Amino acid sequence: ANGVQPKLGKTATGSPCLRAFKSAAAGPKPHAAGVVVVGNELLNGKVHDTNAHHLCGELHARGIVVKCVEVVPDDVEAIARCVGGMAIRCDFVFTSGGLGPTHDDKTMAGIAAAFNVGLVEDKRLYAMLASAGAKRGARGNAAGVLDASGGKINSSSEPMARQPTPSTEAAYRKMASLPRGALVEWPDDGNPWPVVSMRNVYIFAGLPTAFRQMFGRAARDGRFEGARRWLQESVWLDAEEEEVLDALQSTVDGCPLVEIGSYPAAAGG
């Protein structure tokens, strides 16, 4: 703006990368989203989460503002408190993880508690799980139950019988137990797993491949499309942040509808 051509593309050590995210001044307020990632394994550092990162990019590209991302333990009260609060503040809430059959899979119970409802068995979902297990047993595959992507977990060396054992039946029933009033959307694309939501809360698996598939299938009808799109510009400066501080602050003050960030970058990125 001052007639000086910046040195674009240079990333000298310590130089900042200034990026401005621009939104239109007029138009409807953008939808807001919150993300809840569930799992002790994330909080103790055993697993690196990629689902929230992926989802933030998908939502931003659709014109949705992600207001918050929270990681919570495998605890019903913690999940309920987080989901319940986000459901009030946000237009959409997305959860990741905690849908399996084991003792530490508590997402459905937490979401039910957030809305003060109980869990009820979805007969069609139970039938799908039991049928898929029986077919695997008939083929002589190793024992296991389905996870939320249709994959197999808890494998052993023994083939599973055609009829569910008490253990596998309990697993199927737990995985088929949904918050009362939840919407179950059955796919028409050959994927056996439905998209489950509770009001404005979308409940996705933690396995990254399954998570991405679930979001893609839910988003296919445009329900997550924002009323407008973001315009983004990047300016790379061969300068230290303190050298552009005044000019940057003046720009921020003069353009209140523009989100501007300053991000130092070392050589090579």
ZAMARGU-4260 file (C-alpha; in steps of 0.2 Angstrom, whole numbers, plus 5000, padded with zeros to 4 digits):
<rodrens>
0) 5000/5000/5000 | 5015/5012/5002 | 5022/5008/4985 | 5036/4997/4992 | 5037/4980/4984
5) 5039/4967/4997 | 5052/4953/4995 | 5040/4939/4992 | 5044/4921/4995 | 5060/4924/5006
10) 5061/4914/5022 | 5077/4921/5031 | 5079/4914/5048 | 5068/4923/5060 | 5058/4932/5047
15) 5039/4933/5049 | 5026/4927/5037 | 5011/4939/5037 | 4994/4931/5032 | 4978/4940/5031
20) 4961/4931/5031 | 4948/4942/5023 | 4930/4941/5025 | 4916/4951/5016 | 4909/4965/5026
25) 4891/4962/5022 | 4881/4946/5022 | 4875/4934/5035 | 4885/4929/5050 | 4895/4913/5047
30) 4890/4897/5055 | 4901/4892/5070 | 4907/4874/5074 | 4916/4866/5089 | 4926/4850/5089
35) 4927/4837/5103 | 4941/4824/5102 | 4939/4810/5115 | 4952/4799/5122 | 4965/4796/5136
40) 4977/4791/5123 | 4978/4809/5116 | 4980/4817/5133 | 4994/4806/5138 | 5003/4808/5121
45) 5002/4790/5115 | 4992/4795/5100 | 4994/4810/5089 | 4977/4817/5084 | 4974/4822/5065
50) 4955/4822/5065 | 4953/4840/5072 | 4966/4847/5060 | 4958/4839/5045 | 4941/4844/5050
55) 4946/4862/5053 | 4953/4863/5036 | 4937/4856/5028 | 4925/4867/5038 | 4936/4883/5034
60) 4935/4879/5016 | 4916/4879/5017 | 4915/4895/5026 | 4912/4888/5044 | 4921/4897/5058
65) 4929/4884/5071 | 4926/4892/5088 | 4935/4879/5098 | 4944/4862/5098 | 4944/4853/5115
70) 4952/4836/5120 | 4943/4827/5134 | 4947/4810/5143 | 4936/4795/5142 | 4925/4801/5155
75) 4906/4803/5154 | 4905/4818/5164 | 4919/4827/5155 | 4912/4822/5138 | 4894/4828/5143
80) 4900/4845/5150 | 4911/4849/5134 | 4898/4843/5121 | 4883/4851/5131 | 4892/4868/5131
85) 4897/4868/5113 | 4880/4863/5107 | 4873/4879/5115 | 4887/4890/5108 | 4889/4882/5091
90) 4879/4878/5075 | 4888/4862/5073 | 4898/4851/5085 | 4908/4836/5079 | 4915/4822/5090
95) 4929/4811/5087 | 4932/4794/5095 | 4925/4783/5109 | 4913/4773/5098 | 4920/4755/5101
100) 4914/4741/5112 | 4927/4742/5126 | 4925/4749/5144 | 4934/4766/5139 | 4922/4770/5124
105) 4910/4782/5132 | 4906/4795/5119 | 4888/4789/5116 | 4885/4789/5135 | 4893/4806/5137
110) 4882/4814/5123 | 4866/4806/5130 | 4871/4814/5147 | 4873/4831/5138 | 4855/4831/5132
115) 4848/4822/5148 | 4842/4807/5139 | 4846/4789/5140 | 4854/4776/5128 | 4842/4765/5118
120) 4847/4751/5106 | 4845/4754/5088 | 4838/4738/5081 | 4844/4740/5063 | 4862/4745/5069
125) 4863/4730/5080 | 4857/4719/5066 | 4870/4726/5054 | 4884/4723/5067 | 4878/4705/5071
130) 4875/4701/5053 | 4893/4707/5048 | 4900/4697/5062 | 4891/4681/5057 | 4897/4683/5039
135) 4914/4684/5044 | 4913/4669/5055 | 4905/4659/5041 | 4920/4664/5030 | 4932/4657/5044
140) 4940/4674/5048 | 4948/4677/5064 | 4936/4683/5078 | 4933/4701/5080 | 4919/4715/5081
145) 4917/4729/5070 | 4923/4747/5073 | 4915/4762/5066 | 4923/4761/5049 | 4918/4743/5046
150) 4935/4737/5051 | 4939/4723/5063 | 4946/4725/5081 | 4950/4713/5095 | 4956/4699/5084
155) 4961/4682/5090 | 4967/4666/5082 | 4951/4657/5083 | 4937/4659/5070 | 4921/4666/5076
160) 4905/4656/5076 | 4890/4660/5065 | 4880/4665/5080 | 4886/4679/5092 | 4894/4673/5108
165) 4889/4682/5124 | 4905/4693/5123 | 4902/4698/5105 | 4884/4701/5107 | 4887/4713/5122
170) 4899/4722/5110 | 4887/4724/5097 | 4873/4730/5109 | 4885/4743/5116 | 4890/4749/5099
175) 4871/4750/5094 | 4866/4760/5109 | 4863/4778/5104 | 4856/4793/5113 | 4837/4793/5113
180) 4831/4804/5099 | 4847/4802/5089 | 4846/4803/5070 | 4853/4788/5061 | 4856/4791/5042
185) 4859/4775/5033 | 4870/4777/5018 | 4866/4772/5000 | 4885/4771/4994 | 4888/4753/5000
190) 4897/4759/5017 | 4888/4749/5031 | 4890/4762/5044 | 4877/4775/5046 | 4880/4794/5051
195) 4873/4797/5068 | 4869/4814/5075 | 4861/4821/5090 | 4853/4837/5086 | 4867/4848/5081
200) 4881/4835/5087 | 4888/4824/5074 | 4896/4808/5081 | 4911/4802/5071 | 4924/4788/5074
205) 4941/4791/5080 | 4950/4780/5066 | 4956/4794/5054 | 4951/4785/5038 | 4933/4782/5046
210) 4932/4799/5052 | 4936/4807/5035 | 4924/4795/5027 | 4910/4799/5039 | 4912/4818/5037
215) 4913/4817/5018 | 4897/4807/5018 | 4888/4819/5030 | 4894/4834/5020 | 4889/4827/5003
220) 4872/4835/5004 | 4879/4853/5008 | 4872/4854/5026 | 4889/4861/5031 | 4891/4874/5018
225) 4892/4892/5024 | 4883/4907/5017 | 4899/4914/5011 | 4917/4909/5007 | 4933/4916/5014
230) 4946/4926/5004 | 4964/4923/5009 | 4980/4933/5005 | 4998/4930/5011 | 5012/4942/5011
235) 5029/4936/5015 | 5041/4949/5022 | 5060/4948/5024 | 5059/4957/5041 | 5058/4955/5059
240) 5041/4957/5068 | 5046/4972/5078 | 5051/4981/5061 | 5033/4980/5055 | 5024/4981/5071
245) 5017/4999/5069 | 5012/4996/5051 | 5003/4980/5056 | 4994/4987/5070 | 4988/5002/5060
250) 4981/4990/5047 | 4973/4979/5060 | 4965/4995/5068 | 4959/5001/5051 | 4952/4985/5045
255) 4941/4978/5059 | 4932/4965/5047 | 4949/4957/5042 | 4957/4944/5052 | 4976/4946/5052
260) 4989/4935/5059 | 5008/4937/5060 | 5018/4920/5060 | 5037/4920/5061 | 5045/4907/5050
265) 5062/4900/5050 | 5073/4896/5035 | 5065/4882/5026 | 5048/4884/5033
</rodrens>
